[in-house]
């Protein structure tokens, strides 16, 4: 005689409350500021000629595809890291990438993107999804590019990439130009010049830290909703709407 396995009913409301808490934890003041700056970077990209924008889009898609494959390949060789470990690792890489300006950032950014995608994959696996499957990989890239399941997140498309490149380009140079004279007056010209790489390192480290924390929390929300839809047999769209209502009520 076979044993009868009794599956406890899913407490949908409690699960949604937990996901809403994660969502609120992700959207702190740091990510709000960075998304605002990233949005401005995207508006600058919109002013580029269509042919140039098309080339950037295609290059970005290729880079994300390569990063996804690299992240998936790393699962066979590199054990899963803790979420705090991922933040420490990407923060250090951001500091190194920002230290030398755009040239070092362009080398560091694909590596950081791979680590972020691997972190998102690890969260997907935590909820029972196979990171090697095509649909889960699609979801991982969606988390990375759109940054969240709610409509309000759609304006942050690739905000991380846009922001990192902005902070190592003209925007960073303007900030350095504004700060350097004050530093020179306080510390002397030599120390002021030496401080320029430090500003870049701080910017790269800060952006990487905030976005790594954000992506990991949003991955929990995204794949938590997917799993809840399966376990509770409720349409995913309905759960997204209910989560959105919770966020709206809290914001009032």
C-alpha positions as CSV (number, residue, x, y, z in Angstrom):
1,X,0.0,0.0,0.0
2,X,1.4,3.3,-1.0
3,X,1.8,6.1,1.5
4,X,-0.5,9.1,0.8
5,X,1.5,12.3,0.7
6,X,-0.6,15.3,1.9
7,X,0.5,18.6,0.4
8,X,-0.2,21.6,2.5
9,X,-2.2,24.3,0.8
10,X,-0.2,27.3,-0.4
11,X,-0.8,30.5,1.7
12,X,-1.0,32.8,-1.3
13,X,-1.5,36.0,0.7
14,X,1.5,35.3,3.0
15,X,3.7,34.5,-0.1
16,X,2.6,37.7,-1.8
17,X,3.3,39.7,1.4
18,X,6.8,38.2,1.5
19,X,7.4,39.0,-2.1
20,X,6.1,42.6,-1.6
21,X,8.6,42.9,1.3
22,X,11.5,41.9,-1.0
23,X,10.3,44.3,-3.7
24,X,10.3,47.2,-1.2
25,X,13.7,46.2,0.0
26,X,15.0,46.2,-3.5
27,X,13.6,49.7,-4.3
28,X,15.5,51.7,-1.8
29,X,16.8,55.3,-2.3
30,X,20.0,54.1,-3.8
31,X,18.4,52.3,-6.7
32,X,15.8,55.1,-7.2
33,X,18.7,57.6,-7.7
34,X,20.6,55.3,-10.0
35,X,17.6,54.4,-12.1
36,X,16.9,58.1,-12.5
37,X,20.4,58.7,-13.7
38,X,20.3,55.6,-15.9
39,X,17.1,56.9,-17.5
40,X,18.8,60.1,-18.4
41,X,21.6,58.1,-20.0
42,X,19.0,56.2,-22.1
43,X,17.5,59.5,-23.2
44,X,20.9,60.6,-24.5
45,X,21.2,57.3,-26.4
46,X,17.8,58.0,-28.0
47,X,19.3,61.1,-29.6
48,X,21.8,59.0,-31.5
49,X,21.2,58.3,-35.3
50,X,19.0,55.3,-35.9
51,X,21.8,53.3,-37.6
52,X,24.0,53.8,-34.5
53,X,21.3,53.0,-32.1
54,X,20.5,49.8,-34.0
55,X,24.2,48.8,-33.9
56,X,24.3,49.4,-30.1
57,X,21.1,47.3,-29.6
58,X,22.5,44.4,-31.7
59,X,25.9,44.6,-29.9
60,X,24.1,44.6,-26.5
61,X,22.0,41.6,-27.4
62,X,25.1,39.7,-28.5
63,X,26.9,40.6,-25.4
64,X,24.0,39.5,-23.1
65,X,23.8,36.2,-25.0
66,X,27.5,35.6,-24.6
67,X,27.3,36.6,-20.9
68,X,24.3,34.2,-20.4
69,X,26.2,31.3,-21.9
70,X,29.3,32.2,-19.8
71,X,27.2,32.4,-16.6
72,X,25.6,29.0,-17.4
73,X,29.0,27.5,-18.1
74,X,30.3,28.7,-14.8
75,X,27.7,26.6,-13.0
76,X,29.8,23.5,-13.8
77,X,33.0,24.9,-12.5
78,X,32.2,27.5,-9.8
79,X,30.0,26.7,-6.8
80,X,27.0,28.9,-6.0
81,X,28.0,32.0,-4.1
82,X,26.1,33.6,-1.3
83,X,24.2,36.8,-2.2
84,X,26.5,38.8,0.1
85,X,29.5,37.2,-1.6
86,X,28.1,38.3,-5.0
87,X,27.8,41.9,-3.8
88,X,31.4,41.8,-2.4
89,X,32.7,40.4,-5.7
90,X,30.9,42.8,-8.0
91,X,31.8,45.8,-5.8
92,X,35.5,45.0,-6.0
93,X,35.2,44.6,-9.8
94,X,33.3,47.9,-10.1
95,X,36.1,49.6,-8.2
96,X,38.7,48.1,-10.4
97,X,36.7,49.0,-13.5
98,X,36.1,52.6,-12.5
99,X,39.7,53.1,-11.5
100,X,41.0,53.6,-15.1
101,X,37.9,55.2,-16.7
102,X,36.2,54.0,-19.8
103,X,38.9,51.7,-21.0
104,X,39.0,49.5,-17.9
105,X,35.2,49.8,-17.4
106,X,34.7,48.2,-20.9
107,X,36.9,45.3,-19.8
108,X,35.2,44.9,-16.4
109,X,31.6,45.4,-17.4
110,X,31.1,42.2,-19.4
111,X,32.6,40.2,-16.4
112,X,30.3,41.9,-14.0
113,X,27.3,41.3,-16.3
114,X,28.2,37.6,-16.3
115,X,28.3,37.5,-12.5
116,X,25.0,39.3,-12.2
117,X,23.3,36.9,-14.7
118,X,24.8,34.0,-12.7
119,X,23.4,35.4,-9.5
120,X,20.0,35.6,-11.1
121,X,20.3,32.1,-12.4
122,X,21.1,30.9,-8.9
123,X,17.9,32.5,-7.6
124,X,16.0,30.8,-10.4
125,X,17.4,27.4,-9.4
126,X,16.6,28.1,-5.7
127,X,12.9,28.2,-6.8
128,X,13.2,24.9,-8.7
129,X,13.7,26.3,-12.2
130,X,16.3,24.9,-14.6
131,X,18.7,27.7,-15.5
132,X,19.8,25.7,-18.6
133,X,16.3,25.8,-20.1
134,X,15.6,28.4,-22.8
135,X,12.6,29.9,-21.1
136,X,14.3,30.4,-17.8
137,X,17.3,32.0,-19.5
138,X,14.9,34.3,-21.2
139,X,13.4,35.2,-17.8
140,X,16.9,35.8,-16.4
141,X,17.7,38.3,-19.2
142,X,14.3,39.9,-18.6
143,X,15.1,40.4,-14.9
144,X,18.5,41.9,-15.9
145,X,17.2,44.2,-18.7
146,X,13.7,45.2,-17.5
147,X,14.6,45.0,-13.8
148,X,11.3,43.9,-12.4
149,X,7.8,42.3,-13.0
150,X,5.7,45.4,-12.6
151,X,4.9,48.0,-15.3
152,X,6.6,50.7,-13.3
153,X,9.9,48.9,-13.8
154,X,9.8,49.0,-17.6
155,X,11.5,52.4,-17.8
156,X,14.7,51.0,-16.4
157,X,15.7,48.9,-19.4
158,X,19.4,48.2,-19.1
159,X,19.7,51.0,-16.7
160,X,22.8,49.3,-15.1
161,X,24.7,49.2,-18.4
162,X,23.7,52.7,-19.4
163,X,24.6,54.1,-16.0
164,X,28.0,52.4,-15.8
165,X,29.0,53.7,-19.2
166,X,27.7,57.2,-18.4
167,X,29.7,57.4,-15.1
168,X,32.9,56.5,-17.0
169,X,32.2,58.9,-19.8
170,X,31.4,62.6,-20.1
171,X,29.2,62.7,-16.9
172,X,32.1,61.4,-14.8
173,X,34.5,63.9,-16.4
174,X,32.1,66.8,-15.6
175,X,31.9,65.6,-12.0
176,X,35.6,65.4,-11.7
177,X,36.0,68.8,-13.2
178,X,33.6,70.3,-10.7
179,X,35.3,68.5,-7.7
180,X,38.9,68.8,-8.6
181,X,39.4,72.6,-8.0
182,X,38.0,72.2,-4.5
183,X,40.2,69.2,-3.8
184,X,43.2,71.1,-5.1
185,X,42.5,74.1,-2.8
186,X,42.2,71.7,0.2
187,X,44.9,69.2,-0.6
188,X,47.1,70.6,-3.2
189,X,47.3,70.0,-6.9
190,X,49.1,66.7,-6.8
191,X,46.7,65.1,-4.3
192,X,43.8,66.4,-6.4
193,X,45.1,64.7,-9.5
194,X,45.7,61.5,-7.6
195,X,42.1,61.6,-6.4
196,X,40.5,61.4,-9.9
197,X,40.9,57.6,-10.2
198,X,39.5,57.2,-6.7
199,X,36.3,59.0,-7.7
200,X,35.9,56.6,-10.7
201,X,36.6,53.6,-8.4
202,X,34.0,54.8,-5.9
203,X,31.4,55.3,-8.6
204,X,32.0,51.9,-10.2
205,X,31.9,50.1,-6.8
206,X,28.8,51.9,-5.6
207,X,26.8,51.3,-8.7
208,X,27.8,47.6,-8.8
209,X,26.9,47.1,-5.1
210,X,23.5,48.7,-5.4
211,X,22.5,47.0,-8.6
212,X,23.7,43.5,-7.4
213,X,21.6,43.8,-4.3
214,X,18.7,45.0,-6.4
215,X,18.9,42.3,-9.1
216,X,19.0,39.5,-6.5
217,X,16.0,40.8,-4.7
218,X,14.0,41.3,-8.0
219,X,15.0,37.8,-9.1
220,X,13.4,36.5,-5.9
221,X,10.2,38.4,-6.7
222,X,10.2,37.3,-10.4
223,X,10.8,33.6,-9.8
224,X,8.8,33.6,-6.6
225,X,5.8,34.8,-8.6
226,X,6.4,32.1,-11.2
227,X,6.6,29.4,-8.6
228,X,3.6,30.7,-6.7
229,X,1.6,30.6,-10.0
230,X,2.4,26.9,-10.4
231,X,2.0,25.9,-6.8
232,X,-1.3,27.8,-6.2
233,X,-2.6,27.2,-9.8
234,X,-3.3,30.9,-10.2
235,X,-2.5,32.8,-13.5
236,X,0.8,34.6,-13.3
237,X,-0.8,37.9,-14.5
238,X,-3.3,37.8,-11.6
239,X,-0.5,37.4,-9.1
240,X,1.4,40.3,-10.7
241,X,-1.7,42.5,-10.4
242,X,-2.2,41.5,-6.8
243,X,1.4,42.3,-6.0
244,X,1.0,45.7,-7.8
245,X,-2.0,46.5,-5.7
246,X,0.0,45.7,-2.5
247,X,2.7,48.1,-3.6
248,X,0.2,50.8,-4.5
249,X,-1.5,50.5,-1.1
250,X,1.8,50.7,0.8
251,X,2.8,53.8,-1.2
252,X,-0.3,55.8,-0.2
